[in-house]
Each structure stands twice: as structure tokens, then as C-alpha cells.
Amino acid sequence: MKTYLVGGAVRDQLLGRTVKERDYVVVGANPETMKNLGFLPVGKDFPVFLHPETKAEYALARTERKSGSGYHGFKFQVDAEVTLEQDLQRRDLTINAMAEEADGTIIDPYGGRADLENRILRHVSTAFVEDPLRVLRVARFAARYHDLGFTIAPETLALMQQISASGELQALTPERVWLELSKVLAEDRPDVFIEVLREVGALKILLPEIDVLYGVPNPAQWHPEVDTGVHTMMVLRIACDLTDNTRVRFAALVHDLGKGVTPSKFWPSHRGHEEAGVPIIETLCDRLRIPNDFRDLAVLTSRFHLHFHRAFILRPGTVLKVLMQTDALRRPERFQELTIACESDYRGREGWHERAYPQRSYWQEALKTIRAVPVQPLIEQGYTGQHLAEKLSELRAQAIAELRARLAHDSTELA
């Protein structure tokens, strides 16, 4: 029985990155051996055990063969005769197919170390095509390591295109697709993930609502980049610069889905795209089982981003209406996220990345202003029910008008 550190921990050590978790493979043992040593079995599809003290994962060396569709369609062989090299051969990329012995010796049968040095993401074997999940995983690694100069090997891209054309991607469960997307939204360059999926033909299958945005023109006056798909990736990048909040990043990704259904005869105008995007976002979130807090912020961003851009030309009553419709008084944290998503949209345009967005602070000040309007004096004056609500709204609108006068900003209406 021998134990090796494997996978991401070896890869990240060699890259000089922080190792977040350590996984081990055990060669020359069987499930009974592990149980007798006090390891706790947790694997459903194949034997994986938790160390009795460190709780690190230890998997028995295994081989696999395709037996059905999808990423669950595999049969595993687990016994004491399976070698380390056989276990590593089933992994996706060469950089993930290295192991380390207890003395620090690196075992690298498939050239992972050279690919690390050359910044290449390359499949281990042609068995790569048997698992459709690998399309998403490789795209996610491309996003994670993009700023280190990593690229996907052409032959690996070809296999990813083959998987996309095979129909196997449709076997991925919605939950698994969302899991991969939620993970990549926490990376520095999730836009790379989207672009890789598009390059290999997977985006139109997994996220057709995003794919259809490419080639849809915007007015060049407000969008020098013109293409809505390109704009969306710029917005996502700005969101990543502004915050690590994945809800905001998701909202940035889907804020313009309504433009994908604008009839071409109306291009490049997209009147009403804000509201048109709402049911598309809701359908997407239902399909992928996306959590409600992600959906809710995305819907608000789609519905109100133009209102946020036009803040300084909106009537005080309209500003108040937006604050109430976004539930800003009760959900100030979400409202703050909404302002960041809208700033991302504003600045996510060719040549606009460094522009100021004073609208964000204006909306925050407007929220503070209406919160400061006291209710108790109105109650003491005898206002109740609908009359109380109307009088309170009147005073809040007046307070916003006074705020606007103090700030006296110029504004441009943006499409």
C-alpha cells in the first residue's frame, strides 16, 4: 500500500500557488483495508475515504470505461492491482495527472510538468472525449490560468469541439452546469470561460441565451464595440474588477439578454430590452436551478439598468419609484450590489472602462435621503393608511429634489 498526493495540489505547488485542498490516491489497497485503518467511506460511485484525523480525501486507485451517456456513464474498476499510472491516465489534463511521493518526488508519466512550464492545457488521452463535463472543466481552467499565459492545445480544442457536436453535452444535469458556472464566476476571468465554450460550439447548447447575443448590433454612439456579445464580456470583466461578489458577476453576464430577442428590423435599437430580458433570465434560472438570490439581482439589473444610467434626468418621483420597486429600503445590501452591476454595464464599453460613474453614489445618497425622512411626525399629525403613504412619498420626493439640486450633475441618456 502506497499513498500519493495527486491532482490540483501537485499542480498548484509547482505553479507556486496556494494549495487549498489536498487529495490523495492509494495504490495497493482495497476498501476493507481502508476501513480497518479507520478511514471513513464517503464515495458513492467509487471508494473515497476521509482520513480519520485530517479529513483529507483518499481515493483508491481506479480505472474506468465508458458504459453509457453523460459524465455518469462510467464503470469503475477498483482493486489492489490498479497502478498509479493507470489511475493518472484517466484524468482530464496532463497538468492534473501528476503525483507526489512522501519525499517530494514528482511522478509525471504524461508530461504534465512540461505542459505547466509551457503554459499548455492538454488532454491526457483520447478517452478525454468520453466525459462531456471536461469541456466545462477545461474552459474553467482556461479562465483560472489565463493571466498566467495558459492556452488550450489545438488538439484538445478539437476534442472539445467533437464532444460538443456529439450530443453528449445535453446529458449534463442542470445542477452540474450551474456548479461549473458558479465556480468560474469566482475566478478572475470568467469571460474566458464563455469565450472558450463559444469557440468549441458548447455555448449555444449550454447557454444559448448568451450565445445569441453575438452578432447583435448596438448603437455605435453608445457602444463603440457595437456587438452585444462583446459588450457583455466587457461588462463581466468590469464587474470582476469591481467586486468578487458572484451574484453581481452573474447579473453582469445576463443583464442584456433582452437584446437577443429584438427583431433584426429594429437593430441597432433595442427599445424595451430591459423588460424583455426578465422572462429570459427567469427561464434560464429555472432551467439551471440557479438560486433565487442570483435570479432576483439579475432580474433587477435587467429591468432597471437604464434607469440607473439616467439618474440625473429622472424626475424625483421616478427616482423614488425605482428605490421602492427595487426594495432598497428593506434590502440595502442587494441595492448596493445592483449599483455595482449597473456601473459595470456603463463602463463595459470600448474606451469607457475608466469613465466615472457618479450615478452610483447618487443612488446611494438618494436611498439615504429617503431613509432620513421621519414618519413619526406625520403619524402625530393624524395621517393614517393611504393618506400617510401618500404624504410620506411626497416628502421623500421633495427630499430627492433637494438632493438633486445640491448635486446639480449633468447627465447623458444612455442606451
C-alpha positions in Angstrom: 0.0 0.0 0.0 1.4 3.4 -1.1 -0.2 6.9 -0.8 0.4 9.8 -3.2 -0.6 13.4 -3.3 -2.3 13.9 -6.6 -4.1 16.4 -8.8 -4.6 20.1 -8.1 -2.4 20.2 -5.1 0.7 19.0 -7.1 -0.2 21.3 -10.0 -0.6 24.4 -7.8 2.6 23.7 -5.7 4.6 23.6 -8.9 2.9 26.9 -10.1 3.7 28.5 -6.7 0.0 29.0 -6.0 -1.7 28.5 -2.6 -2.9 24.9 -2.2 -6.5 25.0 -1.0 -7.1 21.3 -0.6 -5.1 18.1 -0.8 -6.3 14.9 -2.3 -4.6 11.5 -2.2 -4.7 8.3 -4.2 -4.0 5.0 -2.5 -2.3 2.2 -4.5 -2.3 -1.5 -3.4 -5.3 -1.4 -1.1 -8.9 -2.3 -1.1 -12.0 -0.9 0.7 -11.6 -3.3 3.6 -8.0 -2.3 4.2 -9.0 1.4 4.4 -11.9 0.7 6.8 -9.6 -1.4 9.0 -7.2 1.6 9.2 -10.0 3.8 10.4 -10.8 5.7 7.2 -14.4 6.8 6.8 -16.0 5.8 3.4 -17.8 8.6 1.7 -17.7 7.8 -2.1 -20.9 7.0 -3.9 -19.7 5.9 -7.3 -16.3 4.6 -6.2 -14.4 4.2 -3.0 -13.3 7.5 -1.5 -12.4 7.8 2.2 -11.8 10.5 4.7 -8.7 10.4 6.8 -9.7 9.8 10.5 -7.8 12.8 11.7 -7.1 15.3 8.9 -10.4 14.6 7.0 -8.4 14.8 3.7 -9.8 12.7 0.9 -8.1 9.4 0.0 -9.4 7.6 -3.2 -8.4 4.1 -4.2 -6.6 3.9 -7.5 -9.1 3.1 -10.2 -9.6 2.7 -13.9 -12.8 3.5 -15.8 -14.5 2.7 -19.0 -17.5 4.3 -20.8 -20.7 2.4 -20.3 -23.4 5.0 -21.0 -24.1 8.6 -21.9 -23.1 11.6 -19.9 -20.5 12.0 -17.2 -22.1 9.4 -15.0 -21.9 6.8 -17.7 -18.8 5.0 -16.5 -17.9 1.7 -14.8 -15.0 1.7 -12.4 -12.5 -0.9 -11.6 -11.0 -0.7 -8.1 -8.6 -3.2 -6.8 -5.1 -3.6 -5.4 -3.7 -4.3 -8.8 -4.5 -0.9 -10.3 -1.3 1.1 -10.8 -0.7 4.7 -10.2 0.0 5.3 -13.9 -3.4 3.7 -14.7 -5.1 5.9 -12.3 -3.5 9.1 -13.6 -4.2 8.2 -17.2 -8.0 8.6 -16.6 -7.6 12.3 -15.6 -8.5 15.1 -17.8 -5.4 17.3 -18.3 -1.7 16.4 -18.1 -1.2 19.2 -15.5 -3.7 17.3 -13.3 -2.1 13.9 -13.9 0.9 14.2 -11.7 1.5 12.7 -8.3 4.0 13.4 -5.5 5.5 10.8 -3.1 6.0 11.5 0.6 9.7 12.5 0.0 8.6 15.1 -2.6 9.5 13.1 -5.7 7.2 14.1 -8.6 5.8 11.3 -10.7 4.8 12.6 -14.1 4.1 9.9 -16.7 2.2 12.1 -19.1 4.3 15.2 -19.4 2.3 17.5 -17.1 5.3 19.3 -15.8 6.5 20.3 -19.3 3.0 21.5 -20.1 3.0 23.6 -16.9 6.2 25.2 -17.9 4.9 25.8 -21.4 1.6 27.0 -20.2 -0.5 24.5 -22.1 -3.7 22.8 -21.2 -3.6 19.4 -22.9 -5.7 16.2 -22.5 -4.0 13.1 -21.2 -5.5 10.6 -23.7 -8.2 10.3 -26.3 -10.5 8.9 -23.6 -11.0 12.7 -22.8 -14.0 12.7 -25.2 -15.9 10.1 -23.1 -16.7 12.7 -20.4 -18.7 15.8 -21.6 -18.0 17.6 -18.3 -14.4 18.0 -19.4 -15.5 20.7 -21.8 -16.6 22.9 -18.9 -13.6 21.9 -16.7 -11.1 22.8 -19.4 -12.8 26.1 -20.1 -12.8 26.8 -16.4 -9.0 26.1 -16.1 -8.5 28.4 -19.1 -10.3 31.1 -17.2 -8.4 30.4 -14.0 -4.9 30.4 -15.6 -5.4 32.8 -18.4 -3.5 35.6 -16.7 -0.5 33.2 -16.3 -0.4 32.8 -20.1 -2.1 29.3 -20.4 -3.7 28.3 -23.7 -5.6 25.2 -24.7 -3.7 22.8 -27.0 -5.2 22.8 -30.5 -5.7 19.0 -30.4 -7.6 19.4 -27.1 -9.8 22.1 -28.6 -10.6 19.8 -31.4 -11.7 17.1 -28.9 -13.8 19.6 -27.1 -15.5 20.5 -30.4 -16.0 16.8 -31.0 -17.8 16.4 -27.7 -20.0 19.5 -28.4 -21.0 18.1 -31.8 -21.7 14.6 -30.3 -24.8 15.5 -28.3 -23.1 14.4 -25.1 -23.3 17.9 -23.5 -27.1 17.5 -23.3 -26.6 14.7 -20.8 -25.1 17.1 -18.3 -27.5 17.8 -15.5 -28.6 21.5 -15.0 -27.2 21.4 -11.5 -23.8 20.4 -12.8 -23.8 23.1 -15.4 -24.6 25.7 -12.8 -22.0 24.3 -10.4 -19.3 24.8 -13.1 -20.6 28.3 -14.0 -20.8 29.4 -10.3 -17.2 28.2 -9.8 -15.9 30.1 -12.8 -17.8 33.3 -11.7 -15.4 33.3 -8.7 -12.4 33.2 -11.0 -10.6 36.4 -12.3 -11.5 35.9 -15.9 -14.9 34.2 -16.3 -15.2 35.9 -19.7 -12.6 33.5 -21.0 -14.8 30.5 -19.9 -17.6 31.9 -22.0 -15.4 32.6 -25.0 -13.9 29.0 -24.9 -17.4 27.5 -24.8 -18.3 29.6 -27.7 -15.2 28.6 -29.7 -15.9 24.9 -29.3 -19.6 25.1 -30.0 -20.7 24.4 -26.4 -22.2 27.9 -25.6 -25.1 27.5 -27.9 -26.0 24.3 -26.2 -25.5 25.1 -22.6 -26.2 28.9 -22.5 -28.0 29.7 -25.8 -29.3 33.0 -24.2 -25.7 34.2 -24.1 -24.6 32.8 -27.4 -27.4 34.5 -29.4 -26.1 38.0 -28.3 -23.0 37.7 -30.5 -23.7 39.4 -33.8 -26.5 41.6 -32.5 -25.5 45.2 -33.0 -25.9 48.2 -30.6 -25.9 51.9 -31.5 -22.3 52.8 -32.1 -22.8 56.2 -30.4 -23.2 54.4 -27.0 -21.4 51.2 -27.8 -18.2 51.7 -29.8 -17.7 47.9 -29.6 -21.2 47.5 -31.3 -21.5 43.7 -30.8 -23.8 42.9 -27.8 -21.8 39.7 -27.1 -18.6 41.6 -27.0 -20.2 44.2 -24.8 -21.5 41.5 -22.4 -18.0 40.1 -21.9 -16.6 43.7 -21.3 -19.3 44.2 -18.6 -18.4 40.9 -17.0 -14.8 41.9 -16.9 -15.6 45.3 -15.3 -17.8 43.5 -12.7 -14.8 41.3 -11.9 -12.6 44.4 -11.4 -15.2 46.0 -9.1 -16.2 43.0 -6.9 -15.7 39.4 -6.1 -19.4 39.0 -5.5 -20.6 36.2 -7.8 -24.2 37.5 -7.7 -23.1 40.8 -9.2 -21.0 39.0 -11.8 -23.9 36.8 -12.8 -26.1 39.8 -13.1 -23.5 41.4 -15.4 -23.4 38.3 -17.6 -27.2 38.3 -18.2 -28.2 42.0 -18.0 -28.7 42.4 -21.7 -30.4 39.1 -22.6 -33.4 41.1 -23.9 -31.4 42.3 -26.8 -31.1 38.7 -28.1 -34.8 38.7 -29.0 -35.0 42.2 -30.6 -36.3 41.7 -34.2 -33.5 42.4 -36.6 -35.6 45.0 -38.4 -35.3 47.3 -35.4 -31.5 46.9 -35.0 -29.4 48.6 -33.7 -32.1 50.0 -31.4 -33.4 47.7 -28.6 -36.4 49.6 -27.2 -37.8 47.7 -24.2 -35.0 45.2 -24.0 -34.8 45.8 -20.2 -38.2 44.2 -19.5 -37.9 41.7 -22.4 -34.8 40.3 -20.6 -36.7 39.5 -17.4 -38.6 36.3 -18.6 -35.5 35.1 -20.3 -33.5 35.4 -17.1 -36.2 33.7 -15.2 -36.3 30.8 -17.7 -32.5 30.4 -17.6 -32.5 30.3 -13.8 -35.3 27.8 -13.7 -33.6 25.6 -16.2 -30.2 25.6 -14.4 -31.7 25.6 -10.9 -29.9 28.8 -10.2 -30.5 30.1 -6.6 -33.2 32.8 -6.1 -30.8 35.4 -4.8 -28.8 35.3 -8.1 -32.1 35.4 -10.1 -33.5 38.3 -8.2 -30.5 40.5 -8.6 -30.2 39.6 -12.3 -33.8 40.5 -12.9 -33.5 43.9 -11.1 -30.3 44.6 -13.2 -32.1 43.8 -16.4 -35.2 45.8 -15.5 -33.5 49.0 -14.1 -30.0 49.4 -15.5 -31.1 52.2 -17.9 -32.9 54.0 -15.1 -29.7 53.9 -13.1 -27.7 55.4 -16.0 -30.3 58.2 -16.5 -30.4 59.0 -12.8 -29.7 62.7 -13.2 -32.5 63.3 -15.7 -35.2 61.3 -13.9 -37.9 63.2 -12.1 -37.6 62.9 -8.3 -40.8 60.9 -8.2 -39.4 58.4 -10.7 -36.2 58.1 -8.6 -38.4 57.3 -5.6 -40.4 54.8 -7.6 -37.2 52.9 -8.6 -36.0 52.9 -5.0 -39.3 51.4 -3.8 -39.6 48.9 -6.7 -36.1 47.6 -6.0 -37.0 47.3 -2.3 -33.9 49.4 -1.5 -35.2 50.4 2.0 -35.5 46.8 3.1 -32.7 45.3 1.1 -29.9 47.9 1.1 -27.1 45.3 0.6 -28.8 44.0 -2.5 -29.3 47.6 -3.7 -25.6 48.2 -3.3 -25.0 45.1 -5.5 -27.4 46.5 -8.0 -25.5 49.7 -8.3 -22.2 47.8 -8.9 -23.9 45.7 -11.7 -25.2 48.9 -13.3 -21.8 50.6 -13.1 -20.3 47.5 -14.8 -22.8 47.9 -17.7 -21.9 51.6 -18.1 -18.2 51.1 -18.1 -18.2 47.8 -20.1 -17.8 49.5 -23.5 -14.9 50.1 -25.8 -13.0 53.1 -24.4 -15.3 53.6 -21.5 -13.5 51.5 -18.9 -12.0 54.4 -17.0 -15.0 56.7 -17.1 -16.5 57.9 -13.8 -20.0 56.7 -12.8 -21.3 59.3 -10.4 -24.8 57.8 -10.8 -23.8 55.1 -8.3 -23.1 57.5 -5.5 -26.2 59.5 -6.4 -28.4 56.4 -6.0 -26.8 55.6 -2.7 -27.3 59.2 -1.5 -30.9 59.1 -2.7 -31.5 56.0 -0.6 -30.0 57.7 2.5 -32.2 60.7 1.8 -35.5 58.9 1.8 -34.5 56.8 4.8 -33.9 60.1 6.7 -37.4 61.4 6.1 -39.2 60.9 9.5 -42.6 59.1 9.7 -43.5 59.7 13.3 -44.3 63.4 12.9 -46.8 62.5 10.2 -48.5 60.0 12.4 -48.6 62.6 15.2 -50.3 65.0 12.7 -53.0 62.4 12.2 -52.1 60.8 8.9 -53.0 57.1 8.6 -53.3 54.4 5.9 -53.2 55.6 2.3 -53.0 59.2 3.3 -49.9 58.5 5.4 -48.3 56.6 2.5 -49.1 59.4 0.0 -47.8 62.2 2.3 -44.6 60.2 3.1 -44.0 59.7 -0.7 -44.5 63.4 -1.3 -41.9 64.3 1.4 -39.4 61.8 0.1 -39.8 63.1 -3.5 -39.2 66.6 -2.2 -36.1 65.4 -0.3 -34.7 63.8 -3.5 -35.4 67.0 -5.4 -33.4 68.9 -2.9 -30.6 66.4 -3.2 -30.6 66.7 -6.9 -30.4 70.5 -6.7 -27.4 70.2 -4.4 -25.5 67.8 -6.7 -26.5 69.6 -9.9 -24.9 67.0 -12.1 -25.2 67.0 -15.9 -26.3 63.7 -17.4 -26.5 62.0 -20.7 -29.1 59.4 -21.6 -27.5 56.1 -22.4 -28.9 53.2 -24.5 
